[in-house]
Amino acid sequence: MPHPTPGRPLQGRTALVTGVSRRRGIGYAVAAELASLGASVFFHHYGPHDADQPWGGDDLDAVRAGVREALVEGATAGDASADLRDADAVEQLVEQAWALTGRLDILVCNHARSGGDGSVLDMTAEILDAFWDTNTRSTLLLTRHFAHRHLAHHRTTTTARDAPARPGDRLRGGGPVDGRTAGRVFWMTSGQGEGPMRGEVAYALSKAALAGATPTVAAELLELGIVLNTVNPGPVNTGYLDPGSTDRPLEEIDAWREATPFGRWGRPADPARLIGWLATDQGVWVVGQVITTDGGMGLT
């Protein structure tokens, strides 16, 4: 791996970022942040989901142009559309990202299903499966395929086994983690453990599973030289709090915003900067955490 130059701490590394379909979105901000730090970026999008939302979709050519504009010299970008409810599509996406540069160092699982939820009285098997498959199962499978690719690149093998791991089994024995080559995986949650999310039962369940599994999966990945953290970005206005596209009473939105410590909603760049720093060598010591970046909104 080439040594990064000042201001380009991710030079020579390649990132896969999912859920990059709108310039107002967190995924777009993360992709642009990683690109500005020197990484090559392969990003995923799925327009049909956005088309069903009140805020609608975006011009994907403009999204592509924005990510490419953030790249530094020598880096490259690519993208693909995929419905991540399809397990085969998940594996293909990782292979496409790998093919961009022949390596894969960073995975940001930013995609999420939103809308079509409800209260506990509204839950059906179909609703629960749709949120689980999109938000939870695909994130675990992306992580699995990323780990296999990362290990293959660094010529690292797991302990041979004829059956799935048993409780307490380690994936690999011995050896300190090489902080310079350590892979990075980021999951995203939504603060569902900090208070009720009425009317979003399936969404809250799917994200709570990721937060709950973070210590377990992080411990396993760390044995393989991969660092996992989960980020809760707090209330970030990606369009769903705008007057023209929100489904919430405007008076409540204004009152809530004015009561926040900084008098504003989170911006996509806020969690993007955190993820960018954690992806650098300086952030490698932070492992297995569910980190909230909300400007103190959870304290109000």
Backbone bond lengths (Angstrom), bond angles and torsions (degrees), N, CA, C in turn:
res aa  C-N    CA-C-N  psi(-1)  N-CA   C-N-CA  omega(-1)  CA-C   N-CA-C  phi
1 M - - - 1.463 - - 1.526 109.49 -
2 P 1.352 117.94 128.95 1.453 119.12 178.87 1.520 111.19 -64.87
3 H 1.332 115.31 146.38 1.458 118.97 178.68 1.527 109.44 -72.10
4 P 1.354 117.19 131.68 1.464 119.87 -179.74 1.516 111.35 -66.10
5 T 1.310 115.43 149.32 1.453 121.16 176.55 1.523 108.86 -95.99
6 P 1.329 118.47 161.69 1.462 120.73 179.49 1.534 111.18 -53.98
7 G 1.325 115.59 131.89 1.456 120.73 -179.13 1.507 113.73 84.30
8 R 1.336 116.87 -6.40 1.465 120.93 179.49 1.533 109.42 -131.69
9 P 1.326 117.92 62.48 1.466 120.92 -173.58 1.519 114.44 -67.77
10 L 1.329 117.76 -14.45 1.467 120.68 179.22 1.524 112.14 -106.68
11 Q 1.310 116.75 15.80 1.460 120.74 179.52 1.532 110.17 -58.51
12 G 1.314 116.02 133.64 1.454 121.89 179.28 1.514 113.87 87.74
13 R 1.311 118.47 -3.66 1.459 121.29 -179.33 1.538 110.36 -105.11
14 T 1.312 115.02 159.51 1.460 120.73 -178.16 1.520 109.60 -126.18
15 A 1.323 115.57 136.12 1.458 121.59 -177.73 1.524 110.68 -120.83
16 L 1.325 115.75 144.52 1.459 123.04 168.63 1.516 107.15 -111.64
17 V 1.326 116.40 122.31 1.461 122.07 179.12 1.521 108.08 -120.42
18 T 1.324 117.35 124.53 1.460 120.33 178.83 1.527 110.57 -95.74
19 G 1.332 115.30 160.45 1.453 120.78 177.77 1.514 113.77 69.09
20 V 1.336 115.92 45.11 1.470 120.89 179.92 1.528 107.60 -113.62
21 S 1.307 116.39 83.00 1.460 119.44 -175.68 1.520 113.68 -128.45
22 R 1.342 117.40 -9.28 1.465 120.17 -179.66 1.519 109.74 -138.07
23 R 1.316 115.93 139.80 1.459 120.21 -179.85 1.524 112.45 -68.50
24 R 1.319 117.59 -14.89 1.465 120.97 175.29 1.517 111.83 -86.96
25 G 1.320 118.49 -5.68 1.447 121.74 -170.47 1.518 114.75 -88.26
26 I 1.336 115.34 161.72 1.458 121.49 177.08 1.520 110.39 -66.09
27 G 1.324 117.43 -40.21 1.456 120.58 -179.15 1.516 112.53 -58.39
28 Y 1.317 116.42 -42.24 1.464 120.77 178.23 1.529 110.53 -63.25
29 A 1.332 116.04 -43.33 1.472 119.41 179.66 1.523 110.85 -63.88
30 V 1.327 117.26 -38.46 1.463 120.46 178.94 1.522 110.45 -66.69
31 A 1.326 116.74 -45.40 1.465 120.28 179.81 1.526 110.51 -59.72
32 A 1.332 116.78 -44.27 1.462 120.15 -179.83 1.524 111.13 -67.20
33 E 1.322 117.77 -37.10 1.465 121.17 179.17 1.526 110.70 -65.09
34 L 1.323 117.33 -47.48 1.463 120.11 179.56 1.522 110.95 -63.10
35 A 1.341 116.04 -38.41 1.465 119.76 177.66 1.520 110.81 -63.67
36 S 1.328 117.50 -41.60 1.468 120.67 -178.80 1.526 111.90 -66.32
37 L 1.338 116.10 -22.01 1.467 120.78 178.85 1.528 111.82 -89.87
38 G 1.321 116.33 2.30 1.455 120.30 173.05 1.508 116.28 111.46
39 A 1.323 118.60 -7.45 1.462 120.82 -176.32 1.526 111.95 -76.20
40 S 1.327 115.83 149.49 1.455 121.15 162.75 1.525 106.62 -79.89
41 V 1.320 117.38 143.88 1.461 120.77 -171.61 1.522 110.85 -130.15
42 F 1.333 115.42 125.95 1.459 121.40 168.86 1.518 106.25 -109.82
43 F 1.337 116.85 125.21 1.457 118.30 -175.99 1.518 112.05 -122.90
44 H 1.312 114.25 151.72 1.463 123.31 -176.29 1.523 109.60 -109.79
45 H 1.318 115.65 148.08 1.464 121.07 175.35 1.518 109.48 -146.79
46 Y 1.321 115.85 160.11 1.463 121.12 176.77 1.521 107.84 -148.86
47 G 1.328 115.64 89.32 1.454 122.72 -173.30 1.512 115.84 -58.04
48 P 1.348 120.21 -38.45 1.469 119.50 -178.05 1.524 114.25 -55.60
49 H 1.324 117.63 -31.95 1.460 119.26 178.18 1.520 110.62 -66.46
50 D 1.329 117.15 -46.47 1.466 119.76 -179.36 1.519 111.83 -64.57
51 A 1.316 116.72 -35.06 1.464 120.42 -178.73 1.524 111.76 -61.89
52 D 1.328 117.17 -24.84 1.458 121.44 -179.49 1.526 112.92 -87.61
53 Q 1.337 117.23 -4.69 1.457 121.03 -177.26 1.529 111.25 -93.96
54 P 1.339 117.61 157.36 1.470 120.04 -179.66 1.517 113.38 -59.17
55 W 1.344 117.73 -30.97 1.463 121.16 -178.43 1.520 112.98 -84.56
56 G 1.314 117.25 -12.88 1.462 120.67 175.60 1.518 114.05 72.71
57 G 1.323 114.93 -175.76 1.456 121.63 -177.94 1.519 112.04 -89.61
58 D 1.328 115.39 -167.04 1.456 122.06 -178.60 1.519 107.91 -139.94
59 D 1.315 115.66 171.57 1.455 122.50 177.40 1.527 108.33 -79.97
60 L 1.329 117.04 108.29 1.458 120.12 -176.14 1.521 112.43 -64.58
61 D 1.309 117.37 -29.69 1.469 118.97 175.94 1.522 110.54 -64.41
62 A 1.339 116.27 -37.63 1.462 119.77 177.04 1.527 110.61 -69.07
63 V 1.324 116.85 -36.18 1.466 120.61 176.17 1.526 109.73 -62.38
64 R 1.322 116.19 -47.20 1.471 120.44 179.11 1.530 110.80 -59.91
65 A 1.318 115.74 -43.91 1.462 119.88 -178.49 1.519 110.94 -63.28
66 G 1.329 117.03 -38.69 1.451 120.15 -179.49 1.517 112.78 -66.49
67 V 1.333 116.49 -41.59 1.462 119.48 178.20 1.519 110.35 -65.92
68 R 1.325 116.97 -43.70 1.471 120.22 -179.71 1.521 111.60 -64.40
69 E 1.315 116.14 -34.91 1.474 119.69 179.13 1.526 111.28 -64.30
70 A 1.339 116.49 -28.54 1.460 120.28 -178.72 1.525 112.82 -81.37
71 L 1.329 118.05 -13.50 1.459 121.37 -178.13 1.523 111.17 -64.97
72 V 1.329 115.73 148.94 1.457 120.47 172.94 1.527 108.20 -96.03
73 E 1.302 115.77 168.15 1.459 120.77 -177.49 1.530 110.41 -58.76
74 G 1.329 115.36 133.65 1.454 121.31 178.50 1.507 114.16 94.45
75 A 1.322 118.55 -13.75 1.462 122.14 179.60 1.525 109.60 -95.63
76 T 1.319 116.09 163.41 1.455 121.17 -178.27 1.515 110.06 -139.91
77 A 1.329 115.91 168.82 1.470 120.63 -178.96 1.512 109.82 -139.63
78 G 1.303 115.55 155.39 1.450 122.96 175.29 1.512 108.88 -153.48
79 D 1.318 117.22 168.79 1.459 119.07 -178.94 1.515 110.28 -156.11
80 A 1.332 116.08 164.07 1.457 122.21 178.34 1.513 109.29 -156.68
81 S 1.313 115.43 150.11 1.459 121.63 174.22 1.522 108.47 -96.27
82 A 1.329 116.40 140.59 1.458 119.89 179.03 1.517 110.19 -160.10
83 D 1.321 115.39 140.47 1.459 121.90 171.59 1.520 106.66 -90.30
84 L 1.316 117.28 106.56 1.457 121.42 -171.79 1.524 113.01 -77.74
85 R 1.337 117.56 3.91 1.455 119.42 168.55 1.525 110.28 -72.88
86 D 1.317 116.33 -17.22 1.457 123.08 179.52 1.526 108.74 -90.25
87 A 1.324 117.76 114.18 1.461 121.22 -176.91 1.524 111.83 -61.40
88 D 1.319 117.88 -35.17 1.468 120.18 177.97 1.528 110.93 -66.00
89 A 1.339 116.28 -37.60 1.463 120.22 179.26 1.520 111.18 -64.71
90 V 1.326 117.10 -32.81 1.465 121.06 178.15 1.522 110.12 -62.11
91 E 1.322 116.66 -48.73 1.459 120.20 -179.64 1.521 111.34 -64.71
92 Q 1.336 116.61 -41.09 1.460 120.02 179.17 1.519 111.63 -62.60
93 L 1.335 117.02 -36.07 1.464 120.42 -179.97 1.523 110.66 -63.89
94 V 1.321 117.03 -43.26 1.466 119.77 178.28 1.524 110.45 -63.31
95 E 1.328 117.43 -39.48 1.460 120.44 178.46 1.525 111.34 -65.05
96 Q 1.332 117.23 -39.21 1.460 120.77 177.97 1.528 110.77 -65.06
97 A 1.314 116.03 -41.51 1.472 119.84 179.25 1.523 109.87 -64.96
98 W 1.308 117.19 -41.86 1.461 121.56 178.44 1.528 110.71 -60.12
99 A 1.309 116.30 -41.51 1.462 120.93 -175.72 1.526 112.86 -66.60
100 L 1.337 117.34 -17.93 1.464 120.02 -178.82 1.520 111.45 -58.19
101 T 1.333 117.09 -45.60 1.470 120.61 -178.35 1.525 113.21 -132.48
102 G 1.343 117.59 -4.29 1.452 120.05 -176.55 1.513 113.62 83.28
103 R 1.326 116.49 18.90 1.454 121.87 176.33 1.528 108.57 -158.19
104 L 1.320 116.45 162.79 1.459 121.02 177.48 1.525 107.61 -150.43
105 D 1.327 116.61 115.36 1.459 122.57 -172.46 1.522 114.17 -111.79
106 I 1.327 116.89 -25.46 1.466 121.31 -173.12 1.522 108.92 -135.77
107 L 1.317 115.83 135.35 1.468 122.16 175.18 1.521 108.39 -127.59
108 V 1.325 116.45 124.76 1.466 121.70 176.27 1.529 107.47 -119.32
109 C 1.330 115.89 109.96 1.467 121.51 -179.03 1.528 108.67 -90.86
110 N 1.308 115.62 82.25 1.458 121.46 -174.95 1.525 113.04 -95.14
111 H 1.325 118.75 -17.74 1.454 122.09 -175.81 1.528 110.99 -60.47
112 A 1.320 116.17 153.59 1.466 120.20 177.20 1.521 109.52 -162.48
113 R 1.297 114.82 146.37 1.462 120.72 171.87 1.519 108.30 -87.75
114 S 1.312 116.41 135.37 1.455 122.27 177.58 1.517 108.38 -138.03
115 G 1.325 117.01 148.27 1.459 120.55 -179.80 1.518 111.13 89.01
116 G 1.337 115.98 154.27 1.452 121.25 179.83 1.511 112.99 74.74
117 D 1.333 116.49 22.78 1.461 123.01 -178.05 1.527 108.93 -94.62
118 G 1.309 117.61 -150.81 1.452 120.41 177.85 1.510 111.71 163.28
119 S 1.328 116.55 -172.12 1.458 122.06 177.90 1.519 109.71 -82.83
120 V 1.314 115.83 176.43 1.462 119.37 178.62 1.524 111.02 -61.30
121 L 1.322 117.29 -28.04 1.463 120.59 178.42 1.520 112.74 -72.60
122 D 1.331 116.28 -18.45 1.461 121.34 -178.96 1.515 113.32 -93.80
123 M 1.327 118.07 -7.40 1.455 120.47 -171.52 1.528 112.42 -67.35
124 T 1.334 114.40 135.25 1.460 122.17 172.46 1.522 107.32 -128.52
125 A 1.315 115.97 165.23 1.465 119.59 177.44 1.522 110.62 -59.97
126 E 1.318 117.31 -36.53 1.460 121.08 -178.21 1.527 111.73 -67.10
127 I 1.325 116.59 -42.95 1.471 119.92 178.66 1.524 110.34 -64.35
128 L 1.318 117.05 -47.77 1.459 120.70 -178.97 1.523 111.35 -61.54
129 D 1.329 117.15 -42.97 1.468 120.40 -179.73 1.519 111.40 -64.37
130 A 1.341 116.94 -40.33 1.462 120.10 -177.96 1.526 111.63 -61.91
131 F 1.327 117.14 -43.10 1.466 120.40 179.25 1.528 110.91 -71.91
132 W 1.333 117.11 -41.00 1.458 119.90 179.11 1.525 110.62 -62.38
133 D 1.327 116.29 -48.22 1.466 119.72 -177.14 1.521 111.90 -61.55
134 T 1.334 116.53 -40.88 1.466 120.19 -176.66 1.510 112.60 -77.28
135 N 1.318 117.03 -49.00 1.465 120.22 -170.18 1.522 113.98 -89.38
136 T 1.312 116.95 -32.91 1.459 120.01 -170.72 1.520 112.53 -108.48
137 R 1.322 116.12 -58.72 1.468 118.77 -177.27 1.511 111.94 -59.54
138 S 1.329 117.43 -44.38 1.463 119.99 -178.17 1.525 111.26 -64.84
139 T 1.338 117.52 -35.55 1.462 120.66 178.77 1.527 110.65 -64.85
140 L 1.324 116.66 -42.87 1.471 119.72 177.86 1.529 111.00 -65.01
141 L 1.333 116.84 -40.91 1.464 119.58 -179.64 1.527 111.54 -69.93
142 L 1.317 117.36 -39.37 1.461 119.78 174.85 1.525 110.53 -58.45
143 T 1.328 115.55 -43.04 1.461 120.31 179.93 1.519 110.78 -63.88
144 R 1.297 116.57 -41.99 1.465 120.30 178.89 1.523 111.54 -60.49
145 H 1.341 116.53 -50.18 1.465 119.90 -177.58 1.530 111.27 -66.73
146 F 1.332 116.02 -37.62 1.462 119.72 175.68 1.523 110.46 -59.81
147 A 1.329 116.79 -45.82 1.463 120.83 -178.09 1.520 111.22 -61.20
148 H 1.323 117.29 -42.99 1.466 120.05 178.99 1.524 110.87 -62.47
149 R 1.317 116.96 -43.43 1.465 120.29 -179.84 1.525 111.21 -66.51
150 H 1.313 116.55 -42.87 1.468 120.29 -179.70 1.525 110.20 -62.94
151 L 1.304 116.89 -42.66 1.462 120.45 -179.89 1.521 111.21 -65.61
152 A 1.319 116.51 -40.27 1.469 119.60 179.75 1.521 110.44 -62.92
153 H 1.331 117.15 -38.81 1.464 120.74 -178.78 1.523 110.98 -66.12
154 H 1.316 116.34 -37.22 1.463 120.10 -178.44 1.529 112.13 -94.44
155 R 1.339 115.69 12.63 1.471 122.24 176.55 1.520 111.41 52.67
156 T 1.320 114.26 44.55 1.457 120.87 178.37 1.521 108.46 -111.12
157 T 1.297 117.03 135.44 1.457 120.46 -179.26 1.518 109.73 -116.96
158 T 1.312 115.23 148.96 1.456 120.23 174.69 1.517 109.27 -85.34
159 T 1.322 115.90 164.82 1.450 120.40 178.52 1.523 109.44 -63.72
160 A 1.321 116.47 129.77 1.464 119.96 -179.26 1.528 109.59 -63.12
161 R 1.320 116.36 139.20 1.458 120.44 178.57 1.523 108.85 -150.10
162 D 1.307 115.57 150.65 1.454 121.37 179.91 1.514 112.16 -99.43
163 A 1.324 117.31 -5.70 1.459 121.82 -177.23 1.517 108.57 -145.40
164 P 1.336 117.35 162.05 1.470 119.75 177.48 1.522 111.27 -57.47
165 A 1.323 115.19 154.78 1.463 120.73 -179.98 1.527 110.71 -58.88
166 R 1.306 115.27 142.04 1.455 121.85 175.58 1.526 108.93 -94.28
167 P 1.333 118.12 163.00 1.467 119.54 177.09 1.522 111.26 -53.40
168 G 1.313 116.40 126.25 1.455 122.00 178.97 1.509 114.79 93.51
169 D 1.340 117.88 -12.84 1.468 120.47 179.97 1.524 110.77 -66.06
170 R 1.316 116.27 142.13 1.463 121.97 173.87 1.524 109.01 -96.44
171 L 1.335 115.60 147.33 1.461 119.91 -178.46 1.519 112.06 -76.92
172 R 1.338 115.83 -30.81 1.450 119.30 -177.12 1.521 108.38 -156.29
173 G 1.284 116.54 149.54 1.452 118.43 -177.41 1.506 113.41 -99.29
174 G 1.327 115.44 143.24 1.457 124.08 163.45 1.508 117.81 63.76
175 G 1.342 113.37 170.45 1.458 121.09 175.08 1.505 113.01 86.92
176 P 1.323 117.36 131.33 1.464 120.39 177.62 1.524 111.35 -72.27
177 V 1.326 115.66 155.81 1.460 121.36 176.31 1.524 109.03 -72.53
178 D 1.305 116.70 133.65 1.460 121.99 175.15 1.528 107.48 -85.69
179 G 1.318 116.37 104.22 1.455 119.94 -176.93 1.511 114.27 -61.59
180 R 1.327 117.20 -24.39 1.470 120.02 -178.59 1.526 111.77 -73.83
181 T 1.328 116.54 -34.98 1.466 119.37 -176.67 1.525 113.05 -105.69
182 A 1.329 117.47 2.00 1.461 120.30 -176.81 1.521 111.34 -59.22
183 G 1.326 115.20 133.38 1.455 119.73 174.89 1.517 110.29 -75.14
184 R 1.314 115.73 164.22 1.469 120.80 178.77 1.522 109.10 -128.91
185 V 1.326 115.88 133.70 1.460 122.42 173.67 1.514 108.07 -127.24
186 F 1.321 115.89 134.72 1.466 121.61 177.91 1.519 109.57 -125.38
187 W 1.324 115.28 126.54 1.460 121.66 170.32 1.523 107.81 -103.87
188 M 1.325 116.59 161.49 1.462 121.52 -179.62 1.524 110.24 -125.17
189 T 1.333 116.15 133.72 1.457 121.23 173.39 1.527 108.76 -122.06
190 S 1.339 116.04 -170.96 1.463 118.98 -174.23 1.518 113.39 -137.86
191 G 1.327 117.44 27.34 1.455 119.54 177.11 1.514 113.88 68.44
192 Q 1.349 115.84 23.69 1.452 119.39 -176.85 1.536 112.43 -64.98
193 G 1.321 117.72 -18.52 1.455 120.33 178.54 1.512 113.54 -86.45
194 E 1.323 117.50 -3.59 1.464 121.18 -175.79 1.521 113.15 -98.67
195 G 1.316 116.72 -4.20 1.459 120.21 179.92 1.509 110.01 169.27
196 P 1.330 117.33 169.72 1.462 120.48 -177.04 1.527 112.39 -68.96
197 M 1.328 115.08 148.74 1.468 122.29 173.41 1.528 106.78 -122.77
198 R 1.304 115.73 72.33 1.465 120.90 -175.43 1.524 111.03 -57.47
199 G 1.301 115.45 136.81 1.462 120.70 178.42 1.514 113.60 79.66
200 E 1.351 117.09 5.24 1.471 121.06 179.47 1.525 109.79 -133.02
201 V 1.315 115.49 48.01 1.457 120.63 -174.17 1.525 111.69 -64.26
202 A 1.319 117.91 -47.55 1.471 120.59 -177.76 1.525 111.03 -65.33
203 Y 1.326 116.79 -40.56 1.465 120.93 177.73 1.516 110.66 -63.28
204 A 1.335 117.03 -47.97 1.462 121.32 -178.97 1.523 110.93 -60.42
205 L 1.316 117.23 -41.21 1.468 120.39 178.56 1.521 111.40 -62.91
206 S 1.320 116.21 -45.01 1.468 119.89 -176.28 1.519 111.68 -65.40
207 K 1.328 117.30 -35.38 1.458 120.68 179.32 1.532 111.82 -81.16
208 A 1.332 117.07 -34.26 1.463 119.96 178.07 1.524 110.57 -62.83
209 A 1.314 117.31 -33.26 1.464 120.52 178.34 1.524 110.52 -62.31
210 L 1.331 117.07 -39.62 1.465 120.31 179.42 1.523 110.90 -67.11
211 A 1.316 116.67 -44.87 1.469 119.53 178.58 1.526 110.55 -61.06
212 G 1.329 116.52 -42.26 1.450 119.99 -178.42 1.516 113.71 -67.96
213 A 1.335 116.81 -31.91 1.462 121.18 -178.39 1.518 112.98 -85.70
214 T 1.329 117.36 -9.13 1.464 120.14 -175.35 1.527 113.41 -54.45
215 P 1.340 120.88 -50.45 1.469 118.55 -178.70 1.526 113.30 -61.42
216 T 1.327 116.94 -39.43 1.465 120.64 -178.34 1.519 111.41 -65.71
217 V 1.329 116.56 -51.15 1.465 119.80 -177.59 1.526 110.29 -69.14
218 A 1.324 117.17 -36.58 1.469 119.92 178.61 1.525 110.91 -62.52
219 A 1.332 117.43 -39.87 1.463 120.61 179.51 1.523 110.68 -64.33
220 E 1.331 116.15 -40.84 1.464 119.33 179.59 1.522 111.17 -67.92
221 L 1.323 116.51 -45.66 1.466 119.88 -178.05 1.521 111.58 -65.44
222 L 1.326 117.07 -33.85 1.465 119.66 -178.06 1.526 110.74 -62.34
223 E 1.328 117.10 -33.27 1.462 120.42 176.12 1.526 111.38 -64.25
224 L 1.329 116.00 -20.57 1.462 121.48 -179.13 1.518 112.13 -100.98
225 G 1.335 117.00 6.12 1.454 120.15 179.42 1.520 113.81 80.50
226 I 1.319 116.65 28.89 1.468 121.99 179.82 1.520 108.87 -126.41
227 V 1.320 116.56 133.22 1.462 122.85 -177.68 1.531 109.63 -104.10
228 L 1.330 115.91 124.51 1.464 122.32 177.96 1.516 110.42 -113.40
229 N 1.328 116.51 132.59 1.458 123.17 168.43 1.524 108.83 -136.47
230 T 1.316 115.42 153.69 1.464 121.98 177.51 1.521 108.75 -115.07
231 V 1.314 115.83 136.20 1.470 121.40 -175.99 1.524 110.08 -116.27
232 N 1.324 115.16 128.97 1.461 122.10 170.85 1.525 107.20 -104.32
233 P 1.338 118.46 107.65 1.466 120.30 -174.07 1.525 114.85 -78.73
234 G 1.337 117.91 -4.35 1.452 118.78 -176.63 1.519 111.20 69.68
235 P 1.323 117.65 -171.55 1.462 121.11 -179.38 1.531 111.83 -70.99
236 V 1.305 116.70 98.28 1.460 122.88 177.66 1.518 108.07 -106.14
237 N 1.306 116.39 124.30 1.468 119.35 -179.37 1.523 109.99 -78.78
238 T 1.310 115.14 103.17 1.459 121.22 176.77 1.525 111.04 -104.04
239 G 1.329 114.96 17.27 1.461 121.20 -178.85 1.512 112.44 121.05
240 Y 1.329 117.13 -21.64 1.464 119.30 -174.76 1.528 112.62 -77.36
241 L 1.344 117.56 -7.33 1.463 120.89 177.26 1.525 111.93 -109.63
242 D 1.322 117.19 7.50 1.465 121.01 177.51 1.526 109.99 -77.09
243 P 1.329 117.44 147.25 1.465 120.01 -178.88 1.523 113.89 -55.50
244 G 1.322 117.79 -35.80 1.462 119.43 -175.87 1.508 115.44 -81.85
245 S 1.324 118.27 -9.84 1.465 118.74 -175.14 1.523 114.12 -135.35
246 T 1.319 117.94 2.14 1.456 118.96 -179.68 1.526 111.19 -82.51
247 D 1.325 115.31 152.63 1.463 120.27 174.76 1.528 110.30 -106.94
248 R 1.329 116.03 15.58 1.462 121.85 -179.67 1.525 109.69 -109.59
249 P 1.334 118.26 151.18 1.469 120.70 177.79 1.526 110.84 -59.79
250 L 1.321 116.80 131.41 1.460 121.15 -176.66 1.529 111.98 -61.89
251 E 1.326 117.08 -34.43 1.458 119.65 -179.94 1.532 110.46 -63.70
252 E 1.319 116.20 -39.69 1.469 119.87 179.45 1.526 110.48 -68.12
253 I 1.322 116.74 -39.81 1.460 120.62 179.56 1.523 110.45 -62.38
254 D 1.334 116.35 -46.42 1.470 120.11 -179.37 1.518 111.37 -63.06
255 A 1.321 116.48 -42.45 1.467 119.99 -178.84 1.526 110.61 -66.25
256 W 1.305 116.46 -39.84 1.471 120.80 179.94 1.530 110.56 -65.42
257 R 1.330 115.89 -45.19 1.465 119.59 -179.61 1.521 111.16 -62.19
258 E 1.310 116.63 -44.13 1.463 120.19 -178.33 1.527 111.91 -65.60
259 A 1.324 116.95 -22.70 1.461 120.62 -179.20 1.526 112.82 -87.34
260 T 1.324 117.49 -6.35 1.461 119.69 -179.19 1.528 110.25 -74.85
261 P 1.335 118.08 152.59 1.469 120.48 -175.54 1.524 113.76 -57.58
262 F 1.335 118.28 -35.59 1.459 120.60 -178.34 1.530 112.27 -101.46
263 G 1.314 116.83 2.43 1.451 120.27 178.46 1.513 113.90 67.41
264 R 1.307 117.61 24.51 1.466 121.16 178.76 1.519 109.81 -153.52
265 W 1.325 114.98 162.44 1.458 120.60 172.58 1.526 109.33 -77.67
266 G 1.325 114.84 164.25 1.442 118.20 170.55 1.516 110.27 -65.13
267 R 1.322 115.93 150.57 1.463 122.23 175.53 1.523 108.37 -110.55
268 P 1.331 117.78 150.57 1.465 119.21 179.84 1.519 113.92 -51.97
269 A 1.323 117.28 -32.23 1.466 120.30 179.85 1.521 112.60 -66.30
270 D 1.335 118.52 -22.12 1.467 120.77 -177.98 1.532 111.19 -64.85
271 P 1.352 120.06 -58.02 1.464 118.61 176.32 1.520 112.54 -67.75
272 A 1.330 117.90 -28.21 1.467 120.19 -179.64 1.522 111.00 -62.75
273 R 1.332 117.27 -40.60 1.470 119.82 178.77 1.519 111.50 -64.21
274 L 1.332 116.92 -38.77 1.459 120.18 178.26 1.528 110.66 -63.59
275 I 1.324 116.93 -47.24 1.460 120.82 -179.90 1.522 110.09 -63.01
276 G 1.320 116.69 -40.56 1.456 120.03 178.72 1.519 111.59 -59.05
277 W 1.336 116.91 -45.07 1.462 119.74 -179.95 1.528 111.35 -66.85
278 L 1.333 116.96 -43.42 1.458 120.22 -179.80 1.528 111.65 -62.65
279 A 1.326 117.13 -27.02 1.464 120.88 -179.54 1.524 112.32 -76.96
280 T 1.338 117.76 -15.57 1.470 120.66 -179.18 1.519 110.24 -84.17
281 D 1.327 115.63 172.21 1.467 120.45 177.82 1.528 111.23 -60.86
282 Q 1.332 117.51 -30.52 1.461 120.55 -178.56 1.534 111.92 -67.45
283 G 1.333 117.16 -23.80 1.458 120.50 -176.58 1.511 114.97 -96.12
284 V 1.333 117.93 3.81 1.458 120.65 -171.78 1.525 113.16 -68.23
285 W 1.321 118.79 -20.14 1.456 121.87 -176.04 1.529 112.02 -77.57
286 V 1.332 117.15 -12.66 1.468 121.76 178.72 1.526 107.56 -91.08
287 V 1.328 116.79 115.30 1.465 121.10 -172.56 1.529 110.94 -138.12
288 G 1.319 116.32 136.53 1.455 121.74 170.81 1.508 115.30 68.87
289 Q 1.331 117.22 26.38 1.459 121.36 -176.58 1.530 111.83 -104.39
290 V 1.320 115.50 149.72 1.466 121.77 166.55 1.523 105.26 -103.09
291 I 1.329 116.46 105.82 1.457 122.36 -169.35 1.529 109.90 -105.99
292 T 1.315 115.43 125.63 1.465 120.69 177.22 1.518 109.88 -96.55
293 T 1.313 116.80 128.78 1.455 122.59 175.12 1.524 108.07 -125.24
294 D 1.328 115.69 89.91 1.464 119.62 -171.25 1.519 113.92 -132.60
295 G 1.332 117.72 14.07 1.468 119.68 178.47 1.510 113.22 62.40
296 G 1.330 117.36 25.82 1.460 120.85 178.21 1.512 114.36 81.15
297 M 1.351 117.73 9.98 1.474 118.62 -178.88 1.520 112.45 -63.01
298 G 1.336 116.76 -30.23 1.454 119.05 178.85 1.503 113.51 -70.18
299 L 1.324 117.69 -9.92 1.463 122.14 -179.43 1.516 112.51 -92.93
300 T 1.315 116.97 -9.81 1.467 120.27 -176.10 1.515 111.53 -85.72
